Amino acid sequence: MLLFALRSAGYMVDALAGNPLVQRLGLVAPWLQNEEGVAGLISVSQAAEAKGGEVIPAAGPEGAEGVLMPIGGYYFEADRGAIPEYDDKWNNAGWESWLTYHPADKPQRLDKPLAIVHSESAAIPQGVQTFLTGFAGEATAQWLEDVTQFDFYDNPKDLTRAADTVVDHFRIGLDG
């Protein structure tokens, strides 16, 4: 079995470690946070939890106050991610449980050949670098220049480049 993940890569890494049914893993724009730098958001989470939750808009225009992602773009644009099924809500109480899981600190657990496609302009590139530094297995890393996190979601050129890298990685697994 070959598996591909976008974003929730850390959970995928843990789930696949030691699983003999999975031969290879491909990750595109993975969110691999580590412990450094999350303390402020954990404080926000604890304060929101103490209030019984604090639901805010998840996306908004660039520079908006009180919004999880005040960057416009994908989640804010109706022709991209702001589809009717997307409720555009985030509960600040959710930060702690999400951010206390540190997949970038566990690369030694993964025992499968790995392909990662990422960009310095996408989410948490330093987490990917930390993960790859500690990963002792076979890794292919494709770093795309000036590709944002959202370009990996719906920019045909960047999707094709990422998919080609992962397909080649899986093809090796099928052929080898």
C-alpha positions as CSV (number, residue, x, y, z in Angstrom):
1,M,0.0,0.0,0.0
2,L,1.2,3.5,-0.9
3,L,-0.2,6.6,1.0
4,F,-0.3,10.3,0.2
5,A,-1.1,13.1,2.6
6,L,-1.6,16.8,2.4
7,R,-1.3,18.8,5.6
8,S,-2.1,16.3,8.4
9,A,1.2,14.6,7.7
10,G,2.3,14.3,11.3
11,Y,-0.6,12.0,12.2
12,M,0.0,10.0,9.1
13,V,3.7,9.6,10.0
14,D,2.8,8.2,13.4
15,A,0.0,6.0,12.0
16,L,2.3,4.4,9.4
17,A,5.4,3.9,11.5
18,G,6.0,0.2,11.8
19,N,3.0,-0.7,9.6
20,P,4.1,-3.5,7.3
21,L,1.1,-2.9,5.0
22,V,2.5,0.5,3.9
23,Q,5.5,0.7,1.7
24,R,6.0,4.4,1.0
25,L,4.7,7.8,2.0
26,G,4.3,11.0,0.0
27,L,3.7,14.4,1.7
28,V,2.8,17.7,-0.1
29,A,3.0,20.9,1.9
30,P,3.0,19.0,5.2
31,W,2.3,20.8,8.5
32,L,5.1,19.4,10.7
33,Q,5.2,21.7,13.7
34,N,7.6,21.2,16.6
35,E,7.6,22.4,20.1
36,E,9.5,25.7,19.5
37,G,7.2,28.7,18.9
38,V,3.8,27.4,19.9
39,A,3.7,28.7,23.6
40,G,1.8,31.9,22.7
41,L,-1.0,30.1,20.9
42,I,-1.3,27.6,23.7
43,S,-1.9,30.5,26.1
44,V,-4.6,31.7,23.7
45,S,-6.1,28.2,23.8
46,Q,-6.1,28.0,27.5
47,A,-7.7,31.4,27.9
48,A,-10.4,30.5,25.4
49,E,-11.0,27.1,27.1
50,A,-11.4,28.9,30.5
51,K,-14.2,31.0,28.9
52,G,-15.9,27.9,27.5
53,G,-14.6,28.4,24.0
54,E,-14.1,31.4,21.8
55,V,-15.3,31.0,18.2
56,I,-13.8,33.4,15.7
57,P,-13.9,33.7,11.9
58,A,-11.3,31.3,10.4
59,A,-10.6,33.4,7.4
60,G,-10.7,37.0,6.5
61,P,-9.3,39.8,4.4
62,E,-5.6,40.6,4.8
63,G,-4.9,42.4,8.0
64,A,-8.3,41.7,9.6
65,E,-8.5,41.7,13.4
66,G,-9.8,38.7,15.4
67,V,-9.5,36.3,12.5
68,L,-7.5,33.0,12.5
69,M,-6.1,33.6,9.0
70,P,-6.2,37.3,8.2
71,I,-4.6,36.7,4.8
72,G,-7.4,36.7,2.3
73,G,-6.8,34.1,-0.4
74,Y,-7.9,30.5,-0.5
75,Y,-10.3,30.2,2.5
76,F,-11.7,33.7,1.9
77,E,-12.4,33.6,-1.8
78,A,-15.7,32.1,-2.9
79,D,-14.3,30.7,-6.1
80,R,-11.6,28.8,-4.1
81,G,-12.0,27.5,-0.5
82,A,-14.9,29.7,0.8
83,I,-17.5,27.3,-0.5
84,P,-21.0,27.1,1.1
85,E,-20.0,23.9,3.0
86,Y,-17.1,25.7,4.7
87,D,-18.5,27.3,7.9
88,D,-15.5,29.7,8.3
89,K,-15.2,29.1,12.1
90,W,-12.4,28.3,14.4
91,N,-12.5,27.8,18.2
92,N,-9.4,29.3,19.8
93,A,-9.7,26.6,22.5
94,G,-8.5,24.1,19.9
95,W,-4.9,25.4,19.6
96,E,-3.5,23.5,22.6
97,S,-4.5,20.0,21.5
98,W,-3.4,20.6,18.0
99,L,-0.1,22.3,18.8
100,T,1.1,20.0,21.6
101,Y,1.4,17.2,19.0
102,H,4.9,17.6,17.5
103,P,5.3,15.5,14.4
104,A,8.6,17.2,13.4
105,D,10.2,15.9,16.6
106,K,9.5,12.2,15.6
107,P,11.2,11.5,12.3
108,Q,13.0,8.5,13.6
109,R,9.7,6.6,14.0
110,L,9.1,6.6,10.2
111,D,10.5,3.5,8.6
112,K,9.2,4.0,5.0
113,P,10.7,5.7,2.0
114,L,9.4,9.3,2.0
115,A,8.8,12.0,-0.6
116,I,8.1,15.5,0.5
117,V,7.1,18.4,-1.7
118,H,7.2,21.8,0.0
119,S,8.2,25.5,-0.3
120,E,9.9,28.1,1.8
121,S,6.8,30.2,1.1
122,A,4.4,27.5,2.4
123,A,3.4,26.6,6.0
124,I,6.2,25.7,8.5
125,P,9.1,25.0,6.1
126,Q,11.4,24.8,9.2
127,G,9.3,21.9,10.5
128,V,9.9,20.0,7.3
129,Q,13.6,20.8,7.5
130,T,13.8,19.6,11.1
131,F,11.9,16.4,10.2
132,L,14.2,15.6,7.3
133,T,17.3,16.3,9.3
134,G,16.3,13.7,11.8
135,F,14.9,11.2,9.3
136,A,17.4,8.4,8.7
137,G,15.5,6.7,5.9
138,E,15.3,7.2,2.1
139,A,13.9,10.6,1.4
140,T,13.1,12.7,-1.7
141,A,12.6,16.3,-1.0
142,Q,11.3,18.6,-3.8
143,W,11.5,22.3,-2.7
144,L,9.4,24.5,-5.0
145,E,10.3,28.2,-5.2
146,D,7.8,30.9,-4.4
147,V,4.9,28.5,-3.9
148,T,2.5,29.4,-1.1
149,Q,0.5,26.9,1.0
150,F,-2.6,27.7,-1.0
151,D,-0.9,27.2,-4.3
152,F,-0.5,23.6,-3.3
153,Y,-4.3,23.4,-3.0
154,D,-5.4,24.7,-6.4
155,N,-2.7,26.1,-8.6
156,P,-2.6,23.7,-11.5
157,K,1.1,24.2,-12.3
158,D,2.2,23.6,-8.6
159,L,-0.3,20.7,-8.1
160,T,1.2,19.0,-11.2
161,R,4.7,19.4,-10.1
162,A,3.9,18.1,-6.6
163,A,1.8,15.2,-8.0
164,D,4.6,14.3,-10.5
165,T,7.1,14.0,-7.6
166,V,4.9,11.9,-5.5
167,V,3.8,9.7,-8.4
168,D,7.5,9.1,-9.3
169,H,8.1,8.2,-5.6
170,F,5.2,5.7,-5.6
171,R,6.2,4.3,-9.0
172,I,9.6,3.4,-7.6
173,G,7.8,1.5,-4.8
174,L,5.7,-0.4,-7.3
175,D,8.6,-1.2,-9.5
176,G,11.1,-2.0,-6.8
